Amino acid sequence: MEGDFYTNESRRKKLLEFLDRTFNYDGTTYLLAVSARISTEVGTVLNSHWKLRVALTYRENDNTINPYWDGTELEIAWAEDSIQLLSESALTDETPIIEGSPNALALEWIAEIAPPLWVSNEAKEAVAAEAGIMETRDDEHTKNLYAEDRFTEYFGK
């Protein structure tokens, strides 16, 4: 099996299943986005260490996705067909790096270390909605720039 998590769909699927098992043990945690960067040049792709950035949120009781996410980093070892956390204590003992950020920012944060490996539809929708809001704000700002001067009665023409 050649390639890495970015070039091999089977490996990417195994990584996502691993992350789901690791974080979603009670069925309420939801992966928003993931990026991965190889952290060692030692060994081969079949025996390597990776740094992951993971944006997580929660499913509400009605199965809707919480609009805020937490972000964490973890190191994994990929050997043959197995994936292992390099430091479980880092995962269990440390607080998330990012807490309570709007879902629209998840993609930007994970992409700081590497291109996104996987992005949920909810994260994509949040980014698109935020872009739409910004576009509307830009349109309103532009419209107001060229609107009739509201202060002409005070300063004359």
C-alpha positions as CSV (number, residue, x, y, z in Angstrom):
1,M,0.0,0.0,0.0
2,E,1.7,3.1,-1.2
3,G,1.2,6.8,-0.4
4,D,0.3,8.7,2.8
5,F,-2.9,10.0,4.3
6,Y,-3.2,12.6,1.6
7,T,-2.6,10.4,-1.4
8,N,-4.1,7.1,-0.3
9,E,-7.9,7.0,0.3
10,S,-7.7,3.8,2.3
11,R,-5.1,5.3,4.7
12,R,-7.2,8.4,5.1
13,K,-10.3,6.3,5.9
14,K,-8.3,4.3,8.5
15,L,-7.1,7.5,10.1
16,L,-10.6,9.0,10.3
17,E,-11.9,5.8,11.7
18,F,-9.1,5.9,14.3
19,L,-10.0,9.5,15.2
20,D,-13.7,8.6,15.5
21,R,-12.9,5.7,17.8
22,T,-10.6,7.9,19.9
23,F,-12.8,10.9,20.3
24,N,-16.4,9.7,19.7
25,Y,-16.5,6.9,22.2
26,D,-20.0,8.0,23.5
27,G,-21.5,9.0,20.1
28,T,-21.7,12.7,20.9
29,T,-18.4,14.0,19.6
30,Y,-18.2,15.1,16.0
31,L,-15.1,15.6,13.8
32,L,-15.2,19.0,11.9
33,A,-11.8,19.0,10.2
34,V,-8.4,17.3,10.3
35,S,-4.9,18.1,9.0
36,A,-1.8,16.0,9.2
37,R,1.9,16.7,8.8
38,I,4.7,14.2,8.9
39,S,6.8,15.0,11.9
40,T,9.8,12.7,11.3
41,E,11.7,11.9,8.2
42,V,13.0,8.7,9.9
43,G,11.6,5.4,8.5
44,T,9.3,5.0,5.6
45,V,5.7,6.1,5.0
46,L,4.7,2.7,6.5
47,N,6.6,3.5,9.7
48,S,6.3,7.3,10.4
49,H,5.2,9.8,13.0
50,W,2.5,12.4,12.2
51,K,1.3,15.6,13.9
52,L,-2.5,16.0,13.6
53,R,-4.6,19.0,14.2
54,V,-8.2,18.0,14.9
55,A,-11.2,20.3,15.2
56,L,-14.0,18.7,17.2
57,T,-17.5,19.7,18.2
58,Y,-20.6,17.9,19.8
59,R,-23.9,16.7,18.6
60,E,-26.8,18.1,20.5
61,N,-29.7,15.9,21.7
62,D,-31.6,16.6,18.5
63,N,-28.5,15.5,16.5
64,T,-27.7,19.1,15.4
65,I,-24.1,20.1,15.4
66,N,-22.9,22.5,18.1
67,P,-21.9,25.8,16.4
68,Y,-18.6,26.0,18.4
69,W,-15.6,23.7,18.3
70,D,-12.5,22.8,20.3
71,G,-9.1,22.1,18.7
72,T,-6.3,19.8,19.7
73,E,-3.1,18.5,18.4
74,L,-1.8,15.0,18.8
75,E,1.1,12.9,17.6
76,I,0.5,9.4,16.1
77,A,2.7,6.6,14.8
78,W,1.7,4.9,11.6
79,A,3.2,1.4,11.3
80,E,2.1,-1.0,8.6
81,D,-1.7,-1.0,9.1
82,S,-1.8,0.3,12.7
83,I,-2.1,3.7,14.1
84,Q,-1.2,4.5,17.7
85,L,-1.2,7.7,19.8
86,L,2.3,8.6,20.8
87,S,1.1,10.3,24.0
88,E,-2.2,9.4,25.5
89,S,-1.6,11.6,28.5
90,A,-1.4,14.6,26.2
91,L,-4.8,13.8,25.0
92,T,-6.4,13.1,28.4
93,D,-4.5,15.5,30.7
94,E,-4.2,18.7,28.6
95,T,-7.0,21.1,27.8
96,P,-7.7,21.8,24.1
97,I,-5.6,24.4,22.4
98,I,-8.6,26.2,21.1
99,E,-11.9,26.2,23.0
100,G,-15.3,27.5,21.9
101,S,-14.4,29.0,18.6
102,P,-17.1,29.4,15.9
103,N,-17.2,26.5,13.4
104,A,-16.4,28.8,10.5
105,L,-12.8,29.2,11.9
106,A,-12.0,25.5,12.2
107,L,-10.7,25.1,8.7
108,E,-8.4,28.1,9.0
109,W,-6.9,26.8,12.3
110,I,-6.2,23.2,11.1
111,A,-4.7,24.5,7.9
112,E,-2.0,26.4,9.8
113,I,0.2,23.2,10.0
114,A,-0.8,21.5,6.8
115,P,-3.5,21.5,4.1
116,P,-6.8,20.1,5.3
117,L,-6.8,16.3,5.1
118,W,-10.6,16.0,5.7
119,V,-13.3,18.6,6.2
120,S,-16.9,17.9,7.3
121,N,-19.8,19.3,5.4
122,E,-20.8,21.3,8.5
123,A,-17.4,23.0,8.5
124,K,-17.7,23.8,4.8
125,E,-21.2,25.2,5.3
126,A,-20.0,27.3,8.2
127,V,-17.2,28.8,6.1
128,A,-19.6,29.4,3.2
129,A,-22.1,31.1,5.6
130,E,-19.4,33.3,7.1
131,A,-18.2,34.2,3.6
132,G,-21.7,35.2,2.7
133,I,-22.1,37.3,5.8
134,M,-18.8,39.0,5.1
135,E,-19.8,39.6,1.5
136,T,-23.1,41.1,2.7
137,R,-21.1,43.4,5.1
138,D,-18.8,44.4,2.3
139,D,-21.7,45.2,0.0
140,E,-23.4,47.3,2.8
141,H,-20.1,49.1,3.5
142,T,-19.6,49.8,-0.2
143,K,-23.2,51.0,-0.6
144,N,-22.8,53.3,2.4
145,L,-19.5,54.7,1.0
146,Y,-21.3,56.0,-2.1
147,A,-24.6,56.9,-0.4
148,E,-25.7,60.5,-0.2
149,D,-23.7,62.4,2.4
150,R,-25.8,62.5,5.5
151,F,-23.8,65.4,6.9
152,T,-24.2,67.9,4.1
153,E,-26.8,69.9,6.1
154,Y,-24.2,70.4,8.8
155,F,-21.2,71.2,6.6
156,G,-22.9,72.5,3.5
157,K,-22.1,71.4,0.0
